[in-house]
Amino acid sequence: MKNIVFISHEASRTGAPILLLRLAKKLIQNEKDVSLSFLLINGGDMVGEFSAVAPVSFLFSTNQNFVKRIFDKLLRYFKMNAWTTESGWQECC
């Protein structure tokens, strides 16, 4: 089984969170051998909709340096080599 963690800055009714939620729903419909979860940096009015699709965890922080350090550690732990930001792909490890 594949374990996928979707990460979003928040669960608001705006472009990126809505798109992420739709992507997760499609993935569940089309891939039966997948386990999803969400990591949200902050909450929002769509938290209930996210949690109806998959388990939700929170990383409440407005400190971008702290969030980047956490993501860098996650990427190293899961042996991933890049992640996306507002400015594009950033190399990690």
Rosetta blueprint (number, residue, H / E / L):
1 M L
2 K E
3 N E
4 I E
5 V E
6 F E
7 I E
8 S E
9 H L
10 E L
11 A L
12 S L
13 R L
14 T L
15 G H
16 A H
17 P H
18 I H
19 L H
20 L H
21 L H
22 R H
23 L H
24 A H
25 K H
26 K H
27 L H
28 I H
29 Q H
30 N H
31 E L
32 K L
33 D L
34 V E
35 S E
36 L E
37 S E
38 F E
39 L E
40 L E
41 I L
42 N L
43 G L
44 G L
45 D L
46 M L
47 V H
48 G H
49 E H
50 F H
51 S H
52 A H
53 V H
54 A L
55 P L
56 V E
57 S E
58 F E
59 L L
60 F L
61 S L
62 T L
63 N L
64 Q H
65 N H
66 F H
67 V H
68 K H
69 R H
70 I H
71 F H
72 D H
73 K H
74 L H
75 L H
76 R H
77 Y H
78 F L
79 K L
80 M L
81 N L
82 A E
83 W E
84 T E
85 T E
86 E L
87 S L
88 G E
89 W E
90 Q E
91 E E
92 C L
93 C L
